[in-house]
Amino acid sequence: MKNPTLLKQIIKEEIKKVLNEAESSEVTKLTSYLSGAGKTALSQINTPEELDGILNAVFAGMNPGFQKNAKAQAIKKVIDMKL
């Protein structure tokens, strides 16, 4: 290939695609868990403080780039105000 910069860009894009597919797969697994076996764990949440702790853990564990997303921050702000 005559343009190594273009090759690097193509490789980076392919890596991003693979990572996005892997993340999507993990989100699907988590969603499935929470609607199945995890449903019992969720039913054990009894206080606003417990719910707040769980939601904070979820937010802290998300992709750092997405944590900076305006919609994600707005959702967290609303949740924080309600709890």
mmCIF file of the N, C-alpha and C atoms, coordinates in Angstrom:
data_MODEL
# 
_entry.id   MODEL 
# 
loop_
_atom_site.group_PDB 
_atom_site.id 
_atom_site.type_symbol 
_atom_site.label_atom_id 
_atom_site.label_alt_id 
_atom_site.label_comp_id 
_atom_site.label_asym_id 
_atom_site.label_entity_id 
_atom_site.label_seq_id 
_atom_site.pdbx_PDB_ins_code 
_atom_site.Cartn_x 
_atom_site.Cartn_y 
_atom_site.Cartn_z 
_atom_site.occupancy 
_atom_site.B_iso_or_equiv 
_atom_site.pdbx_formal_charge 
_atom_site.auth_seq_id 
_atom_site.auth_comp_id 
_atom_site.auth_asym_id 
_atom_site.auth_atom_id 
_atom_site.pdbx_PDB_model_num 
ATOM 1   N N  . MET A 1 1  ? 0.849   -1.166  0.000  1.00 0.00 ? 1  MET A N  1 
ATOM 2   C CA . MET A 1 1  ? 0.000   0.000   0.000  1.00 0.00 ? 1  MET A CA 1 
ATOM 3   C C  . MET A 1 1  ? 0.895   1.231   0.000  1.00 0.00 ? 1  MET A C  1 
ATOM 4   N N  . LYS A 1 2  ? 0.538   2.199   -0.776 1.00 0.00 ? 2  LYS A N  1 
ATOM 5   C CA . LYS A 1 2  ? 1.373   3.383   -0.933 1.00 0.00 ? 2  LYS A CA 1 
ATOM 6   C C  . LYS A 1 2  ? 1.175   4.398   0.189  1.00 0.00 ? 2  LYS A C  1 
ATOM 7   N N  . ASN A 1 3  ? 0.061   4.346   0.892  1.00 0.00 ? 3  ASN A N  1 
ATOM 8   C CA . ASN A 1 3  ? -0.226  5.332   1.915  1.00 0.00 ? 3  ASN A CA 1 
ATOM 9   C C  . ASN A 1 3  ? -0.312  4.652   3.283  1.00 0.00 ? 3  ASN A C  1 
ATOM 10  N N  . PRO A 1 4  ? 0.807   4.649   4.058  1.00 0.00 ? 4  PRO A N  1 
ATOM 11  C CA . PRO A 1 4  ? 0.786   3.977   5.363  1.00 0.00 ? 4  PRO A CA 1 
ATOM 12  C C  . PRO A 1 4  ? -0.183  4.631   6.356  1.00 0.00 ? 4  PRO A C  1 
ATOM 13  N N  . THR A 1 5  ? -0.425  5.920   6.215  1.00 0.00 ? 5  THR A N  1 
ATOM 14  C CA . THR A 1 5  ? -1.363  6.598   7.099  1.00 0.00 ? 5  THR A CA 1 
ATOM 15  C C  . THR A 1 5  ? -2.773  6.063   6.890  1.00 0.00 ? 5  THR A C  1 
ATOM 16  N N  . LEU A 1 6  ? -3.127  5.843   5.641  1.00 0.00 ? 6  LEU A N  1 
ATOM 17  C CA . LEU A 1 6  ? -4.443  5.290   5.325  1.00 0.00 ? 6  LEU A CA 1 
ATOM 18  C C  . LEU A 1 6  ? -4.568  3.877   5.883  1.00 0.00 ? 6  LEU A C  1 
ATOM 19  N N  . LEU A 1 7  ? -3.520  3.092   5.761  1.00 0.00 ? 7  LEU A N  1 
ATOM 20  C CA . LEU A 1 7  ? -3.524  1.733   6.292  1.00 0.00 ? 7  LEU A CA 1 
ATOM 21  C C  . LEU A 1 7  ? -3.716  1.757   7.814  1.00 0.00 ? 7  LEU A C  1 
ATOM 22  N N  . LYS A 1 8  ? -3.004  2.656   8.494  1.00 0.00 ? 8  LYS A N  1 
ATOM 23  C CA . LYS A 1 8  ? -3.146  2.773   9.943  1.00 0.00 ? 8  LYS A CA 1 
ATOM 24  C C  . LYS A 1 8  ? -4.576  3.140   10.313 1.00 0.00 ? 8  LYS A C  1 
ATOM 25  N N  . GLN A 1 9  ? -5.173  4.049   9.557  1.00 0.00 ? 9  GLN A N  1 
ATOM 26  C CA . GLN A 1 9  ? -6.549  4.472   9.828  1.00 0.00 ? 9  GLN A CA 1 
ATOM 27  C C  . GLN A 1 9  ? -7.527  3.305   9.636  1.00 0.00 ? 9  GLN A C  1 
ATOM 28  N N  . ILE A 1 10 ? -7.328  2.544   8.600  1.00 0.00 ? 10 ILE A N  1 
ATOM 29  C CA . ILE A 1 10 ? -8.194  1.386   8.342  1.00 0.00 ? 10 ILE A CA 1 
ATOM 30  C C  . ILE A 1 10 ? -8.065  0.371   9.471  1.00 0.00 ? 10 ILE A C  1 
ATOM 31  N N  . ILE A 1 11 ? -6.842  0.128   9.927  1.00 0.00 ? 11 ILE A N  1 
ATOM 32  C CA . ILE A 1 11 ? -6.612  -0.818  11.015 1.00 0.00 ? 11 ILE A CA 1 
ATOM 33  C C  . ILE A 1 11 ? -7.291  -0.327  12.293 1.00 0.00 ? 11 ILE A C  1 
ATOM 34  N N  . LYS A 1 12 ? -7.138  0.962   12.594 1.00 0.00 ? 12 LYS A N  1 
ATOM 35  C CA . LYS A 1 12 ? -7.780  1.528   13.781 1.00 0.00 ? 12 LYS A CA 1 
ATOM 36  C C  . LYS A 1 12 ? -9.296  1.384   13.709 1.00 0.00 ? 12 LYS A C  1 
ATOM 37  N N  . GLU A 1 13 ? -9.870  1.632   12.552 1.00 0.00 ? 13 GLU A N  1 
ATOM 38  C CA . GLU A 1 13 ? -11.320 1.508   12.392 1.00 0.00 ? 13 GLU A CA 1 
ATOM 39  C C  . GLU A 1 13 ? -11.776 0.072   12.599 1.00 0.00 ? 13 GLU A C  1 
ATOM 40  N N  . GLU A 1 14 ? -11.010 -0.868  12.092 1.00 0.00 ? 14 GLU A N  1 
ATOM 41  C CA . GLU A 1 14 ? -11.365 -2.275  12.264 1.00 0.00 ? 14 GLU A CA 1 
ATOM 42  C C  . GLU A 1 14 ? -11.271 -2.696  13.727 1.00 0.00 ? 14 GLU A C  1 
ATOM 43  N N  . ILE A 1 15 ? -10.250 -2.212  14.416 1.00 0.00 ? 15 ILE A N  1 
ATOM 44  C CA . ILE A 1 15 ? -10.108 -2.515  15.839 1.00 0.00 ? 15 ILE A CA 1 
ATOM 45  C C  . ILE A 1 15 ? -11.287 -1.943  16.611 1.00 0.00 ? 15 ILE A C  1 
ATOM 46  N N  . LYS A 1 16 ? -11.689 -0.712  16.289 1.00 0.00 ? 16 LYS A N  1 
ATOM 47  C CA . LYS A 1 16 ? -12.845 -0.097  16.947 1.00 0.00 ? 16 LYS A CA 1 
ATOM 48  C C  . LYS A 1 16 ? -14.106 -0.917  16.714 1.00 0.00 ? 16 LYS A C  1 
ATOM 49  N N  . LYS A 1 17 ? -14.281 -1.417  15.488 1.00 0.00 ? 17 LYS A N  1 
ATOM 50  C CA . LYS A 1 17 ? -15.451 -2.239  15.186 1.00 0.00 ? 17 LYS A CA 1 
ATOM 51  C C  . LYS A 1 17 ? -15.479 -3.487  16.050 1.00 0.00 ? 17 LYS A C  1 
ATOM 52  N N  . VAL A 1 18 ? -14.332 -4.147  16.173 1.00 0.00 ? 18 VAL A N  1 
ATOM 53  C CA . VAL A 1 18 ? -14.241 -5.368  16.968 1.00 0.00 ? 18 VAL A CA 1 
ATOM 54  C C  . VAL A 1 18 ? -14.539 -5.063  18.432 1.00 0.00 ? 18 VAL A C  1 
ATOM 55  N N  . LEU A 1 19 ? -13.960 -3.976  18.955 1.00 0.00 ? 19 LEU A N  1 
ATOM 56  C CA . LEU A 1 19 ? -14.204 -3.597  20.345 1.00 0.00 ? 19 LEU A CA 1 
ATOM 57  C C  . LEU A 1 19 ? -15.670 -3.254  20.580 1.00 0.00 ? 19 LEU A C  1 
ATOM 58  N N  . ASN A 1 20 ? -16.277 -2.533  19.653 1.00 0.00 ? 20 ASN A N  1 
ATOM 59  C CA . ASN A 1 20 ? -17.688 -2.179  19.794 1.00 0.00 ? 20 ASN A CA 1 
ATOM 60  C C  . ASN A 1 20 ? -18.570 -3.416  19.785 1.00 0.00 ? 20 ASN A C  1 
ATOM 61  N N  . GLU A 1 21 ? -18.233 -4.384  18.939 1.00 0.00 ? 21 GLU A N  1 
ATOM 62  C CA . GLU A 1 21 ? -18.994 -5.628  18.895 1.00 0.00 ? 21 GLU A CA 1 
ATOM 63  C C  . GLU A 1 21 ? -18.846 -6.378  20.210 1.00 0.00 ? 21 GLU A C  1 
ATOM 64  N N  . ALA A 1 22 ? -17.640 -6.396  20.772 1.00 0.00 ? 22 ALA A N  1 
ATOM 65  C CA . ALA A 1 22 ? -17.403 -7.082  22.043 1.00 0.00 ? 22 ALA A CA 1 
ATOM 66  C C  . ALA A 1 22 ? -18.172 -6.384  23.157 1.00 0.00 ? 22 ALA A C  1 
ATOM 67  N N  . GLU A 1 23 ? -18.145 -5.054  23.182 1.00 0.00 ? 23 GLU A N  1 
ATOM 68  C CA . GLU A 1 23 ? -18.879 -4.313  24.204 1.00 0.00 ? 23 GLU A CA 1 
ATOM 69  C C  . GLU A 1 23 ? -20.365 -4.542  24.059 1.00 0.00 ? 23 GLU A C  1 
ATOM 70  N N  . SER A 1 24 ? -20.855 -4.553  22.837 1.00 0.00 ? 24 SER A N  1 
ATOM 71  C CA . SER A 1 24 ? -22.276 -4.796  22.605 1.00 0.00 ? 24 SER A CA 1 
ATOM 72  C C  . SER A 1 24 ? -22.656 -6.173  23.119 1.00 0.00 ? 24 SER A C  1 
ATOM 73  N N  . SER A 1 25 ? -21.795 -7.145  22.893 1.00 0.00 ? 25 SER A N  1 
ATOM 74  C CA . SER A 1 25 ? -22.045 -8.500  23.360 1.00 0.00 ? 25 SER A CA 1 
ATOM 75  C C  . SER A 1 25 ? -22.113 -8.534  24.882 1.00 0.00 ? 25 SER A C  1 
ATOM 76  N N  . GLU A 1 26 ? -21.221 -7.808  25.543 1.00 0.00 ? 26 GLU A N  1 
ATOM 77  C CA . GLU A 1 26 ? -21.215 -7.767  27.001 1.00 0.00 ? 26 GLU A CA 1 
ATOM 78  C C  . GLU A 1 26 ? -22.474 -7.082  27.531 1.00 0.00 ? 26 GLU A C  1 
ATOM 79  N N  . VAL A 1 27 ? -22.910 -6.030  26.865 1.00 0.00 ? 27 VAL A N  1 
ATOM 80  C CA . VAL A 1 27 ? -24.144 -5.349  27.271 1.00 0.00 ? 27 VAL A CA 1 
ATOM 81  C C  . VAL A 1 27 ? -25.320 -6.299  27.134 1.00 0.00 ? 27 VAL A C  1 
ATOM 82  N N  . THR A 1 28 ? -25.349 -7.055  26.061 1.00 0.00 ? 28 THR A N  1 
ATOM 83  C CA . THR A 1 28 ? -26.411 -8.039  25.850 1.00 0.00 ? 28 THR A CA 1 
ATOM 84  C C  . THR A 1 28 ? -26.395 -9.083  26.957 1.00 0.00 ? 28 THR A C  1 
ATOM 85  N N  . LYS A 1 29 ? -25.207 -9.553  27.329 1.00 0.00 ? 29 LYS A N  1 
ATOM 86  C CA . LYS A 1 29 ? -25.088 -10.545 28.402 1.00 0.00 ? 29 LYS A CA 1 
ATOM 87  C C  . LYS A 1 29 ? -25.584 -9.973  29.728 1.00 0.00 ? 29 LYS A C  1 
ATOM 88  N N  . LEU A 1 30 ? -25.202 -8.730  30.017 1.00 0.00 ? 30 LEU A N  1 
ATOM 89  C CA . LEU A 1 30 ? -25.625 -8.100  31.267 1.00 0.00 ? 30 LEU A CA 1 
ATOM 90  C C  . LEU A 1 30 ? -27.139 -7.916  31.302 1.00 0.00 ? 30 LEU A C  1 
ATOM 91  N N  . THR A 1 31 ? -27.691 -7.458  30.190 1.00 0.00 ? 31 THR A N  1 
ATOM 92  C CA . THR A 1 31 ? -29.144 -7.271  30.110 1.00 0.00 ? 31 THR A CA 1 
ATOM 93  C C  . THR A 1 31 ? -29.861 -8.599  30.316 1.00 0.00 ? 31 THR A C  1 
ATOM 94  N N  . SER A 1 32 ? -29.352 -9.645  29.701 1.00 0.00 ? 32 SER A N  1 
ATOM 95  C CA . SER A 1 32 ? -29.935 -10.975 29.849 1.00 0.00 ? 32 SER A CA 1 
ATOM 96  C C  . SER A 1 32 ? -29.838 -11.448 31.296 1.00 0.00 ? 32 SER A C  1 
ATOM 97  N N  . TYR A 1 33 ? -28.695 -11.232 31.917 1.00 0.00 ? 33 TYR A N  1 
ATOM 98  C CA . TYR A 1 33 ? -28.506 -11.625 33.318 1.00 0.00 ? 33 TYR A CA 1 
ATOM 99  C C  . TYR A 1 33 ? -29.502 -10.904 34.223 1.00 0.00 ? 33 TYR A C  1 
ATOM 100 N N  . LEU A 1 34 ? -29.643 -9.607  34.011 1.00 0.00 ? 34 LEU A N  1 
ATOM 101 C CA . LEU A 1 34 ? -30.523 -8.823  34.878 1.00 0.00 ? 34 LEU A CA 1 
ATOM 102 C C  . LEU A 1 34 ? -31.992 -9.189  34.701 1.00 0.00 ? 34 LEU A C  1 
ATOM 103 N N  . SER A 1 35 ? -32.353 -9.665  33.535 1.00 0.00 ? 35 SER A N  1 
ATOM 104 C CA . SER A 1 35 ? -33.745 -10.070 33.344 1.00 0.00 ? 35 SER A CA 1 
ATOM 105 C C  . SER A 1 35 ? -33.957 -11.532 33.751 1.00 0.00 ? 35 SER A C  1 
ATOM 106 N N  . GLY A 1 36 ? -32.869 -12.251 33.994 1.00 0.00 ? 36 GLY A N  1 
ATOM 107 C CA . GLY A 1 36 ? -32.963 -13.651 34.406 1.00 0.00 ? 36 GLY A CA 1 
ATOM 108 C C  . GLY A 1 36 ? -32.503 -13.831 35.840 1.00 0.00 ? 36 GLY A C  1 
ATOM 109 N N  . ALA A 1 37 ? -31.339 -14.437 36.003 1.00 0.00 ? 37 ALA A N  1 
ATOM 110 C CA . ALA A 1 37 ? -30.802 -14.742 37.332 1.00 0.00 ? 37 ALA A CA 1 
ATOM 111 C C  . ALA A 1 37 ? -30.579 -13.488 38.175 1.00 0.00 ? 37 ALA A C  1 
ATOM 112 N N  . GLY A 1 38 ? -30.192 -12.406 37.553 1.00 0.00 ? 38 GLY A N  1 
ATOM 113 C CA . GLY A 1 38 ? -29.934 -11.168 38.281 1.00 0.00 ? 38 GLY A CA 1 
ATOM 114 C C  . GLY A 1 38 ? -31.176 -10.507 38.832 1.00 0.00 ? 38 GLY A C  1 
ATOM 115 N N  . LYS A 1 39 ? -32.316 -10.947 38.339 1.00 0.00 ? 39 LYS A N  1 
ATOM 116 C CA . LYS A 1 39 ? -33.577 -10.368 38.803 1.00 0.00 ? 39 LYS A CA 1 
ATOM 117 C C  . LYS A 1 39 ? -33.747 -10.584 40.308 1.00 0.00 ? 39 LYS A C  1 
ATOM 118 N N  . THR A 1 40 ? -33.299 -11.733 40.799 1.00 0.00 ? 40 THR A N  1 
ATOM 119 C CA . THR A 1 40 ? -33.372 -12.013 42.233 1.00 0.00 ? 40 THR A CA 1 
ATOM 120 C C  . THR A 1 40 ? -32.510 -11.032 43.007 1.00 0.00 ? 40 THR A C  1 
ATOM 121 N N  . ALA A 1 41 ? -31.309 -10.766 42.508 1.00 0.00 ? 41 ALA A N  1 
ATOM 122 C CA . ALA A 1 41 ? -30.424 -9.817  43.184 1.00 0.00 ? 41 ALA A CA 1 
ATOM 123 C C  . ALA A 1 41 ? -31.043 -8.426  43.197 1.00 0.00 ? 41 ALA A C  1 
ATOM 124 N N  . LEU A 1 42 ? -31.653 -8.042  42.092 1.00 0.00 ? 42 LEU A N  1 
ATOM 125 C CA . LEU A 1 42 ? -32.290 -6.723  42.029 1.00 0.00 ? 42 LEU A CA 1 
ATOM 126 C C  . LEU A 1 42 ? -33.459 -6.619  43.001 1.00 0.00 ? 42 LEU A C  1 
ATOM 127 N N  . SER A 1 43 ? -34.156 -7.724  43.219 1.00 0.00 ? 43 SER A N  1 
ATOM 128 C CA . SER A 1 43 ? -35.310 -7.697  44.119 1.00 0.00 ? 43 SER A CA 1 
ATOM 129 C C  . SER A 1 43 ? -34.889 -7.514  45.573 1.00 0.00 ? 43 SER A C  1 
ATOM 130 N N  . GLN A 1 44 ? -33.593 -7.642  45.859 1.00 0.00 ? 44 GLN A N  1 
ATOM 131 C CA . GLN A 1 44 ? -33.082 -7.471  47.213 1.00 0.00 ? 44 GLN A CA 1 
ATOM 132 C C  . GLN A 1 44 ? -32.788 -6.009  47.543 1.00 0.00 ? 44 GLN A C  1 
ATOM 133 N N  . ILE A 1 45 ? -32.924 -5.113  46.578 1.00 0.00 ? 45 ILE A N  1 
ATOM 134 C CA . ILE A 1 45 ? -32.709 -3.689  46.822 1.00 0.00 ? 45 ILE A CA 1 
ATOM 135 C C  . ILE A 1 45 ? -33.929 -3.165  47.570 1.00 0.00 ? 45 ILE A C  1 
ATOM 136 N N  . ASN A 1 46 ? -33.680 -2.647  48.780 1.00 0.00 ? 46 ASN A N  1 
ATOM 137 C CA . ASN A 1 46 ? -34.786 -2.244  49.647 1.00 0.00 ? 46 ASN A CA 1 
ATOM 138 C C  . ASN A 1 46 ? -34.790 -0.775  50.039 1.00 0.00 ? 46 ASN A C  1 
ATOM 139 N N  . THR A 1 47 ? -33.683 -0.085  49.800 1.00 0.00 ? 47 THR A N  1 
ATOM 140 C CA . THR A 1 47 ? -33.606 1.304   50.239 1.00 0.00 ? 47 THR A CA 1 
ATOM 141 C C  . THR A 1 47 ? -33.065 2.194   49.115 1.00 0.00 ? 47 THR A C  1 
ATOM 142 N N  . PRO A 1 48 ? -33.391 3.475   49.169 1.00 0.00 ? 48 PRO A N  1 
ATOM 143 C CA . PRO A 1 48 ? -32.830 4.389   48.169 1.00 0.00 ? 48 PRO A CA 1 
ATOM 144 C C  . PRO A 1 48 ? -31.299 4.403   48.201 1.00 0.00 ? 48 PRO A C  1 
ATOM 145 N N  . GLU A 1 49 ? -30.720 4.214   49.379 1.00 0.00 ? 49 GLU A N  1 
ATOM 146 C CA . GLU A 1 49 ? -29.258 4.201   49.497 1.00 0.00 ? 49 GLU A CA 1 
ATOM 147 C C  . GLU A 1 49 ? -28.657 2.996   48.765 1.00 0.00 ? 49 GLU A C  1 
ATOM 148 N N  . GLU A 1 50 ? -29.311 1.854   48.883 1.00 0.00 ? 50 GLU A N  1 
ATOM 149 C CA . GLU A 1 50 ? -28.833 0.663   48.156 1.00 0.00 ? 50 GLU A CA 1 
ATOM 150 C C  . GLU A 1 50 ? -28.940 0.880   46.656 1.00 0.00 ? 50 GLU A C  1 
ATOM 151 N N  . LEU A 1 51 ? -30.057 1.417   46.220 1.00 0.00 ? 51 LEU A N  1 
ATOM 152 C CA . LEU A 1 51 ? -30.240 1.684   44.798 1.00 0.00 ? 51 LEU A CA 1 
ATOM 153 C C  . LEU A 1 51 ? -29.206 2.686   44.305 1.00 0.00 ? 51 LEU A C  1 
ATOM 154 N N  . ASP A 1 52 ? -28.969 3.727   45.089 1.00 0.00 ? 52 ASP A N  1 
ATOM 155 C CA . ASP A 1 52 ? -27.976 4.736   44.730 1.00 0.00 ? 52 ASP A CA 1 
ATOM 156 C C  . ASP A 1 52 ? -26.594 4.103   44.588 1.00 0.00 ? 52 ASP A C  1 
ATOM 157 N N  . GLY A 1 53 ? -26.257 3.220   45.518 1.00 0.00 ? 53 GLY A N  1 
ATOM 158 C CA . GLY A 1 53 ? -24.956 2.542   45.457 1.00 0.00 ? 53 GLY A CA 1 
ATOM 159 C C  . GLY A 1 53 ? -24.807 1.693   44.205 1.00 0.00 ? 53 GLY A C  1 
ATOM 160 N N  . ILE A 1 54 ? -25.860 0.968   43.856 1.00 0.00 ? 54 ILE A N  1 
ATOM 161 C CA . ILE A 1 54 ? -25.832 0.125   42.656 1.00 0.00 ? 54 ILE A CA 1 
ATOM 162 C C  . ILE A 1 54 ? -25.691 0.983   41.404 1.00 0.00 ? 54 ILE A C  1 
ATOM 163 N N  . LEU A 1 55 ? -26.498 2.028   41.314 1.00 0.00 ? 55 LEU A N  1 
ATOM 164 C CA . LEU A 1 55 ? -26.454 2.885   40.122 1.00 0.00 ? 55 LEU A CA 1 
ATOM 165 C C  . LEU A 1 55 ? -25.117 3.605   40.004 1.00 0.00 ? 55 LEU A C  1 
ATOM 166 N N  . ASN A 1 56 ? -24.529 4.006   41.126 1.00 0.00 ? 56 ASN A N  1 
ATOM 167 C CA . ASN A 1 56 ? -23.205 4.628   41.088 1.00 0.00 ? 56 ASN A CA 1 
ATOM 168 C C  . ASN A 1 56 ? -22.150 3.637   40.608 1.00 0.00 ? 56 ASN A C  1 
ATOM 169 N N  . ALA A 1 57 ? -22.266 2.379   41.037 1.00 0.00 ? 57 ALA A N  1 
ATOM 170 C CA . ALA A 1 57 ? -21.330 1.348   40.592 1.00 0.00 ? 57 ALA A CA 1 
ATOM 171 C C  . ALA A 1 57 ? -21.466 1.110   39.092 1.00 0.00 ? 57 ALA A C  1 
ATOM 172 N N  . VAL A 1 58 ? -22.698 1.093   38.596 1.00 0.00 ? 58 VAL A N  1 
ATOM 173 C CA . VAL A 1 58 ? -22.932 0.919   37.159 1.00 0.00 ? 58 VAL A CA 1 
ATOM 174 C C  . VAL A 1 58 ? -22.302 2.070   36.393 1.00 0.00 ? 58 VAL A C  1 
ATOM 175 N N  . PHE A 1 59 ? -22.567 3.277   36.839 1.00 0.00 ? 59 PHE A N  1 
ATOM 176 C CA . PHE A 1 59 ? -22.029 4.448   36.141 1.00 0.00 ? 59 PHE A CA 1 
ATOM 177 C C  . PHE A 1 59 ? -20.501 4.447   36.177 1.00 0.00 ? 59 PHE A C  1 
ATOM 178 N N  . ALA A 1 60 ? -19.925 4.125   37.330 1.00 0.00 ? 60 ALA A N  1 
ATOM 179 C CA . ALA A 1 60 ? -18.465 4.105   37.471 1.00 0.00 ? 60 ALA A CA 1 
ATOM 180 C C  . ALA A 1 60 ? -17.819 3.042   36.585 1.00 0.00 ? 60 ALA A C  1 
ATOM 181 N N  . GLY A 1 61 ? -18.562 1.972   36.317 1.00 0.00 ? 61 GLY A N  1 
ATOM 182 C CA . GLY A 1 61 ? -18.013 0.890   35.517 1.00 0.00 ? 61 GLY A CA 1 
ATOM 183 C C  . GLY A 1 61 ? -18.198 1.046   34.016 1.00 0.00 ? 61 GLY A C  1 
ATOM 184 N N  . MET A 1 62 ? -18.928 2.073   33.607 1.00 0.00 ? 62 MET A N  1 
ATOM 185 C CA . MET A 1 62 ? -19.167 2.278   32.172 1.00 0.00 ? 62 MET A CA 1 
ATOM 186 C C  . MET A 1 62 ? -17.904 2.781   31.483 1.00 0.00 ? 62 MET A C  1 
ATOM 187 N N  . ASN A 1 63 ? -17.941 2.695   30.189 1.00 0.00 ? 63 ASN A N  1 
ATOM 188 C CA . ASN A 1 63 ? -16.861 3.220   29.359 1.00 0.00 ? 63 ASN A CA 1 
ATOM 189 C C  . ASN A 1 63 ? -16.602 4.672   29.743 1.00 0.00 ? 63 ASN A C  1 
ATOM 190 N N  . PRO A 1 64 ? -15.336 5.025   30.076 1.00 0.00 ? 64 PRO A N  1 
ATOM 191 C CA . PRO A 1 64 ? -15.033 6.402   30.493 1.00 0.00 ? 64 PRO A CA 1 
ATOM 192 C C  . PRO A 1 64 ? -15.469 7.465   29.487 1.00 0.00 ? 64 PRO A C  1 
ATOM 193 N N  . GLY A 1 65 ? -15.386 7.161   28.223 1.00 0.00 ? 65 GLY A N  1 
ATOM 194 C CA . GLY A 1 65 ? -15.838 8.112   27.209 1.00 0.00 ? 65 GLY A CA 1 
ATOM 195 C C  . GLY A 1 65 ? -17.336 8.334   27.272 1.00 0.00 ? 65 GLY A C  1 
ATOM 196 N N  . PHE A 1 66 ? -18.079 7.266   27.542 1.00 0.00 ? 66 PHE A N  1 
ATOM 197 C CA . PHE A 1 66 ? -19.531 7.389   27.616 1.00 0.00 ? 66 PHE A CA 1 
ATOM 198 C C  . PHE A 1 66 ? -19.955 8.105   28.888 1.00 0.00 ? 66 PHE A C  1 
ATOM 199 N N  . GLN A 1 67 ? -19.154 7.977   29.954 1.00 0.00 ? 67 GLN A N  1 
ATOM 200 C CA . GLN A 1 67 ? -19.462 8.688   31.188 1.00 0.00 ? 67 GLN A CA 1 
ATOM 201 C C  . GLN A 1 67 ? -19.508 10.200  30.950 1.00 0.00 ? 67 GLN A C  1 
ATOM 202 N N  . LYS A 1 68 ? -18.765 10.660  29.960 1.00 0.00 ? 68 LYS A N  1 
ATOM 203 C CA . LYS A 1 68 ? -18.717 12.090  29.634 1.00 0.00 ? 68 LYS A CA 1 
ATOM 204 C C  . LYS A 1 68 ? -19.830 12.503  28.674 1.00 0.00 ? 68 LYS A C  1 
ATOM 205 N N  . ASN A 1 69 ? -20.565 11.536  28.160 1.00 0.00 ? 69 ASN A N  1 
ATOM 206 C CA . ASN A 1 69 ? -21.663 11.800  27.232 1.00 0.00 ? 69 ASN A CA 1 
ATOM 207 C C  . ASN A 1 69 ? -22.730 12.641  27.916 1.00 0.00 ? 69 ASN A C  1 
ATOM 208 N N  . ALA A 1 70 ? -23.201 13.662  27.229 1.00 0.00 ? 70 ALA A N  1 
ATOM 209 C CA . ALA A 1 70 ? -24.175 14.598  27.811 1.00 0.00 ? 70 ALA A CA 1 
ATOM 210 C C  . ALA A 1 70 ? -25.448 13.885  28.280 1.00 0.00 ? 70 ALA A C  1 
ATOM 211 N N  . LYS A 1 71 ? -25.945 12.945  27.495 1.00 0.00 ? 71 LYS A N  1 
ATOM 212 C CA . LYS A 1 71 ? -27.166 12.231  27.879 1.00 0.00 ? 71 LYS A CA 1 
ATOM 213 C C  . LYS A 1 71 ? -26.927 11.357  29.111 1.00 0.00 ? 71 LYS A C  1 
ATOM 214 N N  . ALA A 1 72 ? -25.777 10.690  29.153 1.00 0.00 ? 72 ALA A N  1 
ATOM 215 C CA . ALA A 1 72 ? -25.455 9.855   30.309 1.00 0.00 ? 72 ALA A CA 1 
ATOM 216 C C  . ALA A 1 72 ? -25.343 10.714  31.563 1.00 0.00 ? 72 ALA A C  1 
ATOM 217 N N  . GLN A 1 73 ? -24.703 11.852  31.440 1.00 0.00 ? 73 GLN A N  1 
ATOM 218 C CA . GLN A 1 73 ? -24.567 12.753  32.592 1.00 0.00 ? 73 GLN A CA 1 
ATOM 219 C C  . GLN A 1 73 ? -25.924 13.298  33.030 1.00 0.00 ? 73 GLN A C  1 
ATOM 220 N N  . ALA A 1 74 ? -26.779 13.600  32.068 1.00 0.00 ? 74 ALA A N  1 
ATOM 221 C CA . ALA A 1 74 ? -28.122 14.114  32.397 1.00 0.00 ? 74 ALA A CA 1 
ATOM 222 C C  . ALA A 1 74 ? -28.930 13.051  33.133 1.00 0.00 ? 74 ALA A C  1 
ATOM 223 N N  . ILE A 1 75 ? -28.842 11.817  32.684 1.00 0.00 ? 75 ILE A N  1 
ATOM 224 C CA . ILE A 1 75 ? -29.559 10.721  33.346 1.00 0.00 ? 75 ILE A CA 1 
ATOM 225 C C  . ILE A 1 75 ? -29.043 10.554  34.773 1.00 0.00 ? 75 ILE A C  1 
ATOM 226 N N  . LYS A 1 76 ? -27.729 10.573  34.924 1.00 0.00 ? 76 LYS A N  1 
ATOM 227 C CA . LYS A 1 76 ? -27.150 10.428  36.264 1.00 0.00 ? 76 LYS A CA 1 
ATOM 228 C C  . LYS A 1 76 ? -27.574 11.582  37.161 1.00 0.00 ? 76 LYS A C  1 
ATOM 229 N N  . LYS A 1 77 ? -27.615 12.784  36.618 1.00 0.00 ? 77 LYS A N  1 
ATOM 230 C CA . LYS A 1 77 ? -28.013 13.951  37.406 1.00 0.00 ? 77 LYS A CA 1 
ATOM 231 C C  . LYS A 1 77 ? -29.459 13.805  37.905 1.00 0.00 ? 77 LYS A C  1 
ATOM 232 N N  . VAL A 1 78 ? -30.355 13.359  37.021 1.00 0.00 ? 78 VAL A N  1 
ATOM 233 C CA . VAL A 1 78 ? -31.749 13.157  37.404 1.00 0.00 ? 78 VAL A CA 1 
ATOM 234 C C  . VAL A 1 78 ? -31.855 12.091  38.484 1.00 0.00 ? 78 VAL A C  1 
ATOM 235 N N  . ILE A 1 79 ? -31.133 11.014  38.305 1.00 0.00 ? 79 ILE A N  1 
ATOM 236 C CA . ILE A 1 79 ? -31.151 9.930   39.303 1.00 0.00 ? 79 ILE A CA 1 
ATOM 237 C C  . ILE A 1 79 ? -30.634 10.451  40.638 1.00 0.00 ? 79 ILE A C  1 
ATOM 238 N N  . ASP A 1 80 ? -29.522 11.164  40.608 1.00 0.00 ? 80 ASP A N  1 
ATOM 239 C CA . ASP A 1 80 ? -28.951 11.701  41.845 1.00 0.00 ? 80 ASP A CA 1 
ATOM 240 C C  . ASP A 1 80 ? -29.921 12.648  42.552 1.00 0.00 ? 80 ASP A C  1 
ATOM 241 N N  . MET A 1 81 ? -30.647 13.441  41.778 1.00 0.00 ? 81 MET A N  1 
ATOM 242 C CA . MET A 1 81 ? -31.595 14.376  42.385 1.00 0.00 ? 81 MET A CA 1 
ATOM 243 C C  . MET A 1 81 ? -32.763 13.637  43.028 1.00 0.00 ? 81 MET A C  1 
ATOM 244 N N  . LYS A 1 82 ? -33.164 12.520  42.426 1.00 0.00 ? 82 LYS A N  1 
ATOM 245 C CA . LYS A 1 82 ? -34.309 11.758  42.940 1.00 0.00 ? 82 LYS A CA 1 
ATOM 246 C C  . LYS A 1 82 ? -33.931 10.915  44.159 1.00 0.00 ? 82 LYS A C  1 
ATOM 247 N N  . LEU A 1 83 ? -32.669 10.503  44.230 1.00 0.00 ? 83 LEU A N  1 
ATOM 248 C CA . LEU A 1 83 ? -32.249 9.643   45.348 1.00 0.00 ? 83 LEU A CA 1 
ATOM 249 C C  . LEU A 1 83 ? -31.578 10.486  46.394 1.00 0.00 ? 83 LEU A C  1 
# 
